[in-house]
């Protein structure tokens, strides 16, 4: 019972972090729009850093890096490609008067964020199964990662065409997948490590697709030198912040 209480308290706290972007309601839309692309570039850097400095080393330490891992990464990449194709197809077949103006990268970011939070829930629950101190340490590490990540994700959704309210609500919904992941890990117990061994490489493939196919091309639409330098700076800032959290875990 103690492990269940600690686990669900932790994942609920992680889920509530998604509401950190409520600060945006106090900012005028005109001002917010000026900073949106910088938030997107920050999120791109954070996503790449999380993939390269957190998830990939975790894979290498836990199961090595053989053909199986490469296959799982490829599955994640291809699955994201198929999901985005479906989104494009669905939008292109809507009647013109109800055509959605929300860009596909916003939906892809929601998908990636849902996978990411689901894995966080799995990992937190699995850590508490090992011991309560390990679970608390893992929760703190995930919590620190989530704050800058959620701010960047919110910026992506706004840039993709969602309203502030809808972006905050959908971001919160994807955060709740952490609870589902934690519940699944507690139910399947000793088998959770097998699921994690598949999902983490799968997430790597998905995140690489989202960053490379959706977010970076969006940043390239801005060609002004001053803004491009600002994007590069915030992208590097996203990488440095997330990487520093990982190094100090």
N, C-alpha and C positions, 0 to 999 in steps of 0.2 A: 504493500500500500504506500509506503514511504517513497519508493522509486517512482510510482505512478504519479504521486502528488508533486514531487520535484520536477518530473519530466513535463507534465502539462503546465505547471506554473512557468517553467522556462520557455516553452514554445509559445504560450500565450503572450509572454513578455516580448518575445521576438516578433510575433505577429503585430503587436501594437506599435512597434518601431515604424511600421509602414505609414503611420499617421503623422510622422515627424514633418511631412510636407504640408501640413495644415498651415504652416507659416505663410504659404503662398497666397492664402486668402486675404492677407493683410497688404499685399503688394498689388498695385494697379496693373491691369493687363498690359498696358503699353510698356511699362517698365519691365515686367516679367518677360515679355517677348524678346526684349533686347538681350536677355541673358540665357534664353532657352538653349540656343546652339552650344553655348559654353557648358551648360548642364549636360547636354548630350555628349559632348566630347569628354567631359569629366567621367560620365558613366561608361563611355567606351574604354577609357583607360582603366577604370576600376574593374570592369568586366574582364579585360585582358589580363590584368594583374592577378585577379582571383583565379583565373584559369591557369596561368603560367607559373605563378609563385605559390599557389595554394593547392589547387586540385591535382595538377600533374605531379608535383612532388609527393602528394598523399597517395596517388596511384603507385608511383615508383617504390615508395616505402612499404606499402601494404601488399602489393601483388606483382611487383616488377613491371617491366614494360615489354611484353611479348606480342605475338600475333593476336592473341585474344583481346588484349586491351586496344590494339589498333582497330580491330574489327568493331568493338563496341563504340569507339570514337567515330568510326565511319558510319555506323548505324545512326548515331545521334545527329551527325551532319546531314545525312540523307533524309532522315525523318523530318528535320527542320525544313529542308528544301521542299519536301512533299507538303508539309503543313502550309508553307507560304504559297505554294502553287494552288492549293485548295482555296486559300483566302482570296488570291487574285481571281481565281475562276468564279468563286461565289459572288464577288463584287461585280465582275464584268457581266454576269448574267442577271443582275438586278435591273428592274425597270429604271429608266433614267431619273424619274421623279423621286425615287427613293434610294438613289445611289448613295452609298456611304462615302463620305469624304475623309474618313479616317484612314491614314496610310497603313499599309500592311506591317511596316516595321513596329508600329505600336502594338499590334496584336502579337507579333513575334516576340517582342520584349515581355509581354504578359506571359506568354507560353514559357519563355526561358526563365522568368522569375518564379513561376509556379514550380517548375522542375527544381530550381535552385533551393527554394524554401522547403519543398518536399524532402530533398536530400538533407537539408539542415535538421529537419525534424527527426529523420532516421538516425543521423549521426549523434544528435543530442540524446535521444532515447538509448541508443547503443552505448553511449558513454556512461549514462547512469546505471546501465546494467552491469558495467565493469565495476564502478564504485561511485558514490555520491560526490566525492571531491573531484574526480575526473569529469563528471557530468557538469558540475558548476564551472570548472575551468573552461570546458568546451562551450558552455552557454555564454560566458563572458567574451570569449574569442569571436563567436558568431555575432553577438550583439554589437561589438565594436565594428565588425565588417559591415553590418546591415545599415547603420546610420548613413554613411556617405553613399552607399549603394542605392538606398531607397530614394534619397534626394535626387540622384541622377536618373533613376527610373521614372520618377514623377515628371522630370523635365522631358524625357523621351515621349511620354504619353501626351503631354501638352503640345509638344512639337508635332506629334502625329495627328493632332486635330481634336483631341478630347477636351471637354470642359474641365475646369479645376475639380468640380464636384465628382464628375464621372471618373476622372483619373485617380483621385484619392480613393474612391470606393472600389474600383477595380484593382488598384494596387493593394488595398487591404484584403480583398478576396483572395488574391494570389498568395498573400502572406499566410492565410489560413491553411494552405496546403502543408505547412510545417506541422500542424496538429495532426493531419492525416498521416503524414510520414512517421511521426512519433507513435501514434496509435498502432500503425502497422508493425513497427519495430518491436513494440512491447508484446504484440500478439504472436508474432512469428519467432520472437526470442532469438535462439541461437542461429536461426537461418537468416537473420537480418544482415549479417556480414556479407552473405552471398549476394543479396539484393544490392547492397552498397557497392560491391565490386563491379556490378554491371552499371548502376546508375551514375556513378561518378565519371567514368569514361564517356558514357552517353551524354552527360551534361557538358563535358569538355567539347565534344563534337557540336552540340547545339549552340554553345556560347561562341565558339569560333565562327560558326555560320552567321549568327546574329551580328557579331562585331564586324566581320569581314564583308558580309553581303548586304547588310541593312544599315548599320550605323556609320561606318567609315564612308561609304558612298554618299550618305546624306551630308556629312561634313564637307565633302569635296564640292558640294554645290555652292559653298561660300568661297569666292575667289579673291575678295579684297585682302590685301596684304596684312593690314592691321588686325582684321578679324581672324585671319588664318593663323597669325602668330598667337593670338589669344586662345584659339582652339588648341593649338599645339601645347601651349602652356598648361591649360586646364586638363588636357589628356594626360600629360606627364604628371600633373598633380594627382590625378586619379590613380595612376600607376604607383606613384611614390607612397601615397597614403595607405593604400591596401597592402602593398608590399611591406611597408614598415610594420603594419599590424601583424603580418604573417611572421616576419623575422623575430618579433618580440613575443610570440606565443610561447 
